[in-house]
Amino acid sequence: MNKLVSRCLAKSMSSVHSASKQIVHNVPMTAITRPLPSVLDEDKVQSMVKAIEENRKDELPPIDVMWIKGSENPDNNYYFAFGGCHRWEAHKRTNQATIKAKLVESSRKELTTYLGCSTPALL
């Protein structure tokens, strides 16, 4: 296994936000908004691309995704990702339809912590 992927896996498979979450979902890439630009280590992205191309995608830990229910219509769901940028980019470059994610139920107020007044009004 590539050293960069191994190092990623050697760390905890969960973040502080999703440590209590056991269920991993396959979330459509198109459903997730990444509102902040990523700063990428190209070697790390390439090692993850290689893992995906070699059918070792399950070796990559899930990303954390903030899940927010719409305030006007609770049937509307909104998904935001701030971390997992290397895994996200590797999935994007290999045209994956979905990405493994742990959904962290959040509120508009929590999202505002990250986005400030740029928080979408549709929530």
C-alpha positions in Angstrom: 0.0 0.0 0.0 1.2 3.5 -0.8 2.9 5.3 2.2 0.6 8.3 2.0 -2.6 6.2 2.0 -1.1 4.1 4.9 -0.4 7.2 6.9 -4.0 8.5 6.2 -5.4 5.1 7.4 -3.1 5.0 10.4 -4.9 8.0 11.8 -8.3 7.5 13.4 -10.9 6.5 10.9 -13.2 9.1 12.4 -13.0 12.8 13.2 -14.1 14.3 16.4 -17.4 15.2 14.6 -18.2 11.7 13.4 -16.6 9.5 16.0 -20.0 8.5 17.3 -21.4 7.8 13.9 -21.2 4.2 12.8 -23.2 4.3 9.6 -21.3 5.1 6.4 -23.4 6.3 3.4 -22.6 6.4 -0.3 -23.5 10.0 -1.0 -23.8 11.3 -4.6 -20.9 13.7 -5.3 -23.3 16.1 -7.0 -25.3 16.4 -3.7 -22.4 17.7 -1.7 -21.4 21.4 -1.6 -17.7 22.2 -0.9 -17.9 26.0 -0.3 -14.2 26.5 0.5 -11.3 26.0 -2.0 -9.0 23.1 -1.2 -5.2 23.3 -0.7 -4.0 20.0 -2.1 -0.9 17.8 -1.8 -0.7 16.4 -5.3 1.2 13.3 -4.2 -1.5 12.5 -1.6 -4.2 12.9 -4.3 -2.3 10.7 -6.7 -1.9 8.0 -4.1 -5.7 8.0 -3.5 -6.4 8.1 -7.2 -4.2 5.0 -7.6 -6.1 3.2 -4.7 -9.4 3.9 -6.4 -8.1 2.8 -9.8 -6.8 -0.4 -8.3 -10.2 -1.2 -6.7 -9.0 -0.4 -3.2 -11.4 2.5 -2.6 -12.6 0.8 0.6 -9.2 1.5 2.1 -10.0 5.2 2.1 -11.9 6.4 5.2 -15.2 8.2 4.7 -15.4 12.0 4.7 -17.5 13.9 7.2 -20.5 15.7 5.7 -22.6 18.2 7.5 -26.3 17.3 6.9 -28.7 20.1 7.3 -32.5 19.8 6.9 -34.2 22.7 5.2 -35.9 25.1 7.6 -38.9 25.8 5.3 -39.2 22.3 4.0 -37.7 19.6 6.3 -37.8 17.2 3.3 -35.0 19.3 1.7 -31.6 18.1 2.7 -28.4 20.0 2.2 -24.9 18.5 2.4 -21.7 20.4 3.0 -18.1 19.1 3.2 -15.1 21.0 4.6 -12.6 18.3 5.2 -11.6 15.2 3.1 -10.4 17.4 0.3 -7.8 14.9 -1.0 -10.3 12.0 -1.0 -12.9 14.3 -2.6 -10.4 15.3 -5.4 -9.4 11.7 -6.0 -13.0 10.7 -6.4 -13.7 13.6 -8.7 -10.7 12.9 -10.9 -11.7 9.3 -11.3 -15.3 10.2 -12.1 -16.8 8.4 -9.1 -20.6 8.9 -8.8 -20.6 8.6 -5.0 -18.2 9.0 -2.0 -18.3 7.3 1.3 -19.4 9.7 4.0 -20.5 9.9 7.6 -23.4 12.3 7.9 -23.2 14.6 10.8 -26.6 16.1 11.5 -26.0 19.9 11.9 -28.0 23.1 12.0 -27.9 26.3 10.0 -26.3 28.0 13.0 -23.4 25.5 13.0 -22.9 26.0 9.3 -22.8 29.8 9.9 -19.7 29.1 12.1 -17.9 28.0 9.0 -19.4 30.4 6.4 -20.5 33.5 8.3 -22.8 35.7 6.3 -22.0 33.6 3.2 -24.4 30.9 4.5 -27.0 30.2 1.9 -30.4 31.7 2.6 -32.2 28.7 1.2 -31.5 26.8 4.5 
